Amino acid sequence: MTAAPSGPDALPTATLQDGTHPRPQALRAHWRDLSGPWSFRHDDGGSARWSHGLPEPRTITVPFPPESSASGIDEPGFHPVVWYARTLAQADLDAAGLSPENPRVLLHFGAVDHRATVWIDGALVGEHEGGQTPFTFDVTGHLAGGGEHLLVVRAEDDPHDVSQPRGKQDWQERPHAIWYRRTTGIWQPVWLEAVPDAAVEHLRWTNRDAATTGLTVRFRGAVPEGARVAVALRWTDGDEDLGALETAVPPHARSVDLLVPVARQANGQAEEELLWSPDQPRLIDAVVELRTADGRRLDAVASYFGLRTVAVDRGAFLLNDRPVDVRSVLEQGYWPESHLAAPSPAALRREVELIKALGFNAARIHQKVEDPRFLFWADRLGLLVWGETANAYAFSPLAVQRLVREWVDVVERDASHPSIVTWVPLNESWGVQHVAHEPAQQAYARALAEVTRALDPTRPVVSNDGWEHPGSDIVTVHDYEGDGERLAATYADDAARTRLLAGIGPAGRRILVGGAVDEGQPVMLTEFGGVRYQPDRPHEEGWGYTEAADEDDWIRRITALYDGVRASAFLAGSCWTQLTDTLQETNGLLTADREPKAPIERIRAAILGS
């Protein structure tokens, strides 16, 4: 058996990473971030052929969308096709870890909205459709001969195509109502990584119970006969090795499944010490190695997971088999200077810290698939996350195909994060506007939920957040009643619950549709509040569901609405709208620049009732 590399070739400790790596649960010793200045051109006619280079280019800062000021372009109008170009130098390949042991060069894209085509030196590398999910090309064959190579990317994102999963990206030229400026093209990191001929491609951690996790290891390249996978576990924060195991890779296998027991969890009286939760976000480091039959190390990645279970039972949301009051905030994940892209990796950590400082234990990511680095900090710092996706606005065969394909990739990308505790493929009947009475739309919404359960049976699924549920594990309701006493009456007791689920709910929407019945699921108020308050701009136009006159009035309104929620005999959780002001929406607890609108202690006390 070969010794693990040391020095600059040593694997990082995944739980101690700094939050900059675009793929936080599969780290190697080397990678090269290609963020920074690229050449850029709009192509409004969509007919340009610039695969060999861009004429008279401008400079854009990747990965910020060209509509944003952070990109240096700052042109938010309609531009359906954009082009990027960047030189790949030998220094980039060296930094990515290219060596005789790691001869294959992978080009990774975190996300490009919506359709991407990639060339190197004018030769087509590949294409990808889906604006929220990562994709990778093996570009080794395009980099022969040394020297510099020209990387070119074309991105197409039709602002008028309502069959694309687009979330809150406005179809009008200027933002209106609850819709935001668009995010076109590259909006998550682009990076290089060198790997062996036979390598680990993907890891999937699946919680089984409080003592065991499942692990699927998928391979890239031809795995040699007799190869083995070895896994070593360590609780780094507790300075404790947790065991190791090794298994053979079957001949011709593209992946292998393992059950990974954590031996110390056999002591049931001590098992809670290692379980992940918002109050105790324990993470377990893992090194996963691909080895030859004689023990030689072919590849290794550093990863982590959290031991925890999620379930619903008897009207409660259970984390580690105990009821948890889900105290969530609606997180749009939008920044004024960079739109859906975070302005920096540090901003993602700060976002999680602010959510927790306000008194929340959860965040509902809204109409967006969030950056994996946000999920790392949710894992590390302890924040429950509801994993949602951007929806299309139309119901058509094309819209169905696009969302299903992209959603499958989203679940695959994020299923290993312990912080994600619920999946939400649809919101407020977006893209299924007639799901209350159209059988085809009901079938689609149910199918999305069932596909999600098939991909991941370990988490509850909300089939259509807010109303018109054709088959949800949690019944969620959106209600922007501004009076705390009236809110309390709507959710007071079991009789109120029965009336709510059997009748017409807030916003004039049925709660259960398509033959769905009350099976005792947890009920949560997953959007409420939305109180407009602009302390520094009291006379400017803004948008909210109700409006506060001043800071004291704002705090009174928050307190009264939370008192109404706390008075309920059956609500299992809630989600306040929203974390930050976003463009014309001025109903955040924080300004768009992430400054609290009142002393954070006052806001926290209103939320917690203390």
Buried (B, 14 or more C-beta within 10 A) or exposed (E): EEEEEEEEBEBBBBBEBEBBBBBBBBBBBBBBBBBEEBBBBBBEEEEBEBBEBBEEBBEBBBBBBBBBEBBBBEBBEBBBBBBBBBEBEEEBBEBBBBEEBBEBBBBBBBBBBBBBBBBBBEEEBBEBBBBBBBBBBBBBEBBEEEEEBBBBBBBBBBBEBBBBBBBBBBBEEEBEEBBBBBBBBBBBBBBBBBBBBBBBBBBBBBBBEBBBBBBBBBBBBEBBEEBBBBBBBBBBEEEEEBEBBEBEBEEEBEBBEBEBBBEBBEEEEEBBEBBBBBEEBBBBBBBBBBBBEEEEBBBBBBBBBBBBBBBBEEBBBBBBEEBBBBBBBBBBBBBBBBBBBBBBBBBBBBBBEBBBBBBBBBBBBBBBBBBBBBBBBBBBBBBBBBBBBBBBBBBEEEBBEBBBBBBBBBBBBBBBBBBBBBBBBBBBBBBBBEBBEBEEBBBBBBBBBEBBBEBBEBBBBBBBBBBBBBBBBBBBBBBBBBEBEEBBBBBBEEEBBEEBBEEEBBEEBBBBBBEBEBEEBBBBBBBBBBBBBBBEEEEEEBBBBBBBEEBEEBBBBBBBBBBBBBBBEBBBBBBBBBBBBBBBBBBBBBBBEBEBBBEBEBBBBBBEEE
